[in-house]
Amino acid sequence: MAKRSTYSFKSTALMDRFMLDIMEQRNLDRTSVIKLALYLFACYSKREDVRQMNLHQLVEDLNARGRDAAHSYGSFGDFCDS
């Protein structure tokens, strides 16, 4: 069996809220939510237009796609004062 890596990071209160909402709505565990999110991002990142984007453009594109979420990536990731 291949060696598996362990990932850890500190989450924000907003990330926790999103995580718990998704876990409850979809009846998923935390690991499954993270794996699905990474899989979606990996698929999204294979698009030619996305491969050409720098980090700023990528975040702007994701913000535009998530505009109904009422939170920017900056507030979600706690990268700004909110």
C-alpha positions in Angstrom: 0.0 0.0 0.0 1.3 3.5 -0.9 2.3 5.8 1.9 -0.3 8.4 2.7 0.4 12.0 3.6 -1.2 13.8 6.5 -2.3 17.4 5.9 -3.2 19.9 8.6 -4.0 23.6 8.7 -5.7 26.1 10.9 -9.2 26.9 9.8 -11.2 30.1 10.3 -14.6 30.4 12.0 -16.1 30.9 8.6 -14.4 27.7 7.2 -15.7 25.8 10.2 -19.3 27.0 9.6 -19.1 26.0 5.9 -17.6 22.7 6.8 -20.2 21.8 9.4 -23.1 22.9 7.1 -21.8 20.8 4.3 -21.2 17.8 6.6 -24.7 18.0 7.9 -26.4 18.7 4.6 -24.6 15.9 2.8 -24.1 13.5 5.7 -20.3 13.4 5.0 -17.3 13.3 7.3 -14.7 16.1 7.3 -12.2 14.2 5.3 -14.7 13.5 2.5 -15.6 17.2 2.2 -11.9 18.1 1.9 -11.2 15.4 -0.6 -14.2 16.4 -2.7 -13.1 20.1 -2.6 -9.6 19.2 -3.7 -10.9 17.0 -6.5 -13.2 19.8 -7.7 -10.3 22.3 -7.6 -8.0 19.8 -9.4 -10.5 19.4 -12.2 -11.1 23.2 -12.4 -7.4 23.8 -12.6 -7.0 21.6 -15.7 -9.0 24.0 -17.8 -6.7 25.9 -20.2 -8.0 29.3 -19.2 -7.5 28.5 -15.5 -3.9 27.3 -16.1 -3.1 30.7 -17.6 -4.3 32.6 -14.4 -1.9 33.9 -11.8 -3.0 33.6 -8.1 -4.8 37.0 -8.1 -6.8 36.1 -11.2 -7.6 32.7 -9.8 -9.0 34.2 -6.6 -11.0 36.8 -8.6 -12.5 34.0 -10.8 -13.4 32.0 -7.7 -14.9 35.0 -6.0 -17.0 35.7 -9.1 -18.2 32.1 -9.2 -19.0 32.2 -5.4 -20.8 35.6 -5.4 -24.0 34.0 -4.1 -22.0 32.8 -1.0 -22.0 36.4 0.4 -18.4 35.9 1.5 -15.2 36.6 -0.4 -12.2 34.2 -0.4 -10.4 36.8 1.6 -12.9 36.6 4.5 -13.2 32.8 4.1 -9.5 32.3 4.4 -9.0 35.2 6.9 -6.7 37.0 4.5 -8.3 40.4 5.2 -9.7 42.4 8.1 -13.4 41.5 8.2 
